[in-house]
Amino acid sequence: MQAPSFDIFCRVVDNFGDIGVCWRLARRLAHMPARHRVRLWVDDLDSFARIQPDVNPHALRQELCAVDIVHWTAAPPALAPHDVVIEAFACHPPKAFLERMAASNSMWINLEYLSAEDWVESCHALPSPQPNGLRKAFFFPGFTPATGGLLREDGLIQARDDWLARPAQRHELLRAVGVPGDFLARMTEGSKQVLLFAYPDAPAPALIQALDTLEASSLVLVPAGVCPGLRRGRHGSVLVHEFPFLDQAGFDRLLWSSDLNCVRGEDSLVRALWAGKPLLWHIYPQEDHAHLAKLHAFLERSPYPAMVKRSHEAWNQPDATLASDALAAALQAERFSEWTRASAQWCSSLAGLPDLASSLVEFCKHAGR
């Protein structure tokens, strides 16, 4: 299998996380040197269009960024499967498509959720024999060489550094998302920029309280509809400013230029890691607090100091007072500088590992022999 072609199936469960990962993966595969043929099946084009404005939510089929996009409906078109079929996050391709996969001997990849837990290494790339003879394997993103790695485009870190080397671009981006003129001026005088992208139950008011204890003012940028219980406007020295959703490139630039990134789910977490800036991860809540085990595993992998780890734990608990106290301590100048250094260090270390798409292609090439 020299240059495999790919089908990627995506069900939009969490608004933007699932499609965010799949769209980045699709584009990455399509723009690798081999220029893999990629077809992306998506059931919710409206959510897709929020992060990729060029998407036509009414089209049954369209092409963008060299990716063939198919609206995955209850009666999908009877297309011939590609060499490799990726079901993202156990979304399961249609039965008729699976039958065509068996006939064409396509490889079936179950792309799993990101986790830093130890067991991931032993399950990554394991085969899953199917009764119909299909070759199926589990593929796990991860933080170590024994996993599939993290999604990263060629030249991403250099693009980030080039952006940061031109401070005027940050000013223009903030102006474009509607930040008031008086706060734009403050951003050149030491004010903190915070991106807040969390689930509704995040203790967002606690973050505002912690920021208000700092000497300098803070700008908190909130995508439209996120953390609806948090009042927009002035909170003492803090301005909470809502802005319309950006495409993925614009979102990356906000992450790069922010001093602190509060992110959720999987896609925004990985992009915040590549920003190399302090981050707070609001992990998707699961029954029996299973998500906290994932959070703890992530923190154990990280080089973050103890105070930052306590802030993450508090950020994922319902006790607002606990979160406010932990964040206020972590945001103090000396501790925040330590957090910043650790974040840059981890980004550099992770960037030395193979990226997810490259690992996936290599696995499919060898498994397809």
Steps between C-alpha positions, in 0.01 A plus 500: 500500500714787368279809547172384658176687445269570793134518597436675834160465667401763755188539714480842663425414863665784691424792264857573388748255653427198280485692175794714609725195528368337182531814288858560610587135435336505157687812391827373641474174304396682181795740520776259595767455229320186374178705455278218626147492362267575791124484534336634816148385595324740741147474639468863623612754242358794699747445784774439244426838341558674835870412487535498119285781355551379141297187572157497333269341760247410229734322258491122478856503370766768468878539486703730725874509565548196273260296717185338360223575754187283505189573706448182700123456497268208572526411130867564412628468143629153403862600451789256468713493818854632503803293605462601865174580680527695825208503738565788736410434862301179436240663273467177292463528118171396336435126462492513120830687496656234725390234254670689218811535718515121540468455124781749429721383790517847655679546829279616790646735761319585822647841592458526876476796736816661632619379839823512698414188702762224515275232350482686168851390405410129532180541295633725225503333155349178632315297234128434538410199281159528333263211408482622139879494466552876512832613642426734789734668750476745786704818463559720803627857498734559791792671665773234466691326218299182572176669388383663178613847609316831467360674193749756369552648156844544346639842589241570772748606770685724254171658389420570865838659562469714186160621620630588845794687348254755357310653795294720267322187374372427850365855523321462167350167601363645824360795310339262250319311777362827636711571809428861611763760418588584861579136573697467178731770633538320832615182327830674417544601865518158666135394519439125493311342210299190591306275261206332671362198314346267757186296566205676669576358845853644515552732801549798268408762765782363715745569217374859476538545875856369486593728210353798685756450778787580262654845475451524123165479322394190306311435178298177495393393150196270486363344177130568444277273707781362716461518881156664468474552876796739501394863468669682214649846559708652780581317823729738687831494311380217274315536170307194382456540125294266282602454138360304202642154426817505292629246254771265625785722380356799685443291813864387489617861484293593802659209687848610391451859610323435831685484831268231638281261302202334667403219264268201491472160335772368273556722197542826689720329761747383235502840332562668837793265558650611167455863606756430772316726745345428843172315465211375710327188368129465571454131431168361376312369806423126507299272726667380821760778459694293247615825341698589813720193452578629150574845639736362763682291238542811285636698793741220591640506145542877516796696637261740677585609854281382788305824522397473135388140548286609796348774282403245236339278758309794650394618152327164453317501834170672593652693795541856367685618811759225461550596135527873576764447770705255292495720190581817692811328636607355163457835323739687729801624305770256615278193479354606167852539360576145612178381334599680180845338492356153560245547222763601246720208608219245455405639160859464382522146632173389339599659168796262490267200467337380175165663429175302492441511124855389417478216752167393354630494143805296599288254694264450206785453254660225707175334604382499139790293371 
